[in-house]
Amino acid sequence: MPKSKDETVAKQPTKKARVQEMLSASAVSVGEIAEALAISKQAAYSLIGDVKRSGVAITGTLVEGSMRYSIAKEKRTKAKAAAFGKGAVVSAEPSTDGR
């Protein structure tokens, strides 16, 4: 018998979403991801790549001979750069410096 549309089934988060949660919580190794999701290490590498391709910046650090991956923290722009902008400003008005 088919389920009616009224029945709500709690959807489990996807593996990609779970990897993204793990990466945002703390630095994790590929082995830890593979063990937590009961997948191979190659599949864990693939999921990290999927998260990265979705636009999330991921950093990797070598800790005691093991790479640990995490989501990169956003860099704050310097106040001076934000106040003055980047590069020279060119206006369409002719200069009137008296030459």
TAJOPE-V992470 format. One record per residue. N is the residue number from 0. PSI is psi in radians with two decimals (999 if undefined). OMEGA is omega in whole degrees, -180 to 180 (NA if undefined). Layout:
((N:PSI:OMEGA) (N:PSI:OMEGA))
This chain:
((0:2.21:-179) (1:2.61:179) (2:2.49:178) (3:2.81:-179) (4:-0.33:-179) (5:-0.45:-180) (6:2.20:179) (7:2.20:178) (8:2.19:-180) (9:2.06:-179) (10:2.38:177) (11:2.54:177) (12:2.60:180) (13:2.86:178) (14:-0.67:178) (15:-0.76:179) (16:-0.67:179) (17:-0.68:177) (18:-0.73:180) (19:-0.69:177) (20:-0.75:180) (21:-0.73:-179) (22:-0.59:-179) (23:-0.46:-179) (24:-0.82:-180) (25:3.04:179) (26:2.26:-179) (27:2.69:177) (28:2.87:178) (29:-0.68:179) (30:-0.69:179) (31:-0.68:177) (32:-0.81:-179) (33:-0.73:-179) (34:-0.74:-178) (35:-0.59:-178) (36:-0.03:-178) (37:0.88:178) (38:3.01:178) (39:2.86:178) (40:-0.65:179) (41:-0.70:178) (42:-0.60:178) (43:-0.74:176) (44:-0.72:-180) (45:-0.72:179) (46:-0.65:176) (47:-0.74:177) (48:-0.67:178) (49:-0.75:179) (50:-0.74:-180) (51:-0.73:180) (52:-0.36:178) (53:0.02:175) (54:0.08:180) (55:2.26:179) (56:2.17:-178) (57:2.38:177) (58:2.66:177) (59:2.37:178) (60:2.47:179) (61:2.01:-179) (62:1.99:179) (63:0.78:176) (64:0.12:-179) (65:2.31:177) (66:2.31:177) (67:2.22:-175) (68:2.56:176) (69:2.93:177) (70:2.27:-178) (71:2.42:176) (72:2.48:-180) (73:2.40:177) (74:2.43:176) (75:2.44:178) (76:2.58:179) (77:2.58:-177) (78:-0.69:-178) (79:-0.77:180) (80:-0.67:180) (81:-0.62:-178) (82:-0.70:-174) (83:-0.16:-179) (84:3.13:-178) (85:2.37:174) (86:3.03:-179) (87:2.60:178) (88:2.26:180) (89:2.22:179) (90:2.80:-180) (91:-0.26:-179) (92:2.45:176) (93:2.59:-179) (94:2.59:180) (95:0.98:-178) (96:0.13:174) (97:0.16:179) (98:999:NA))
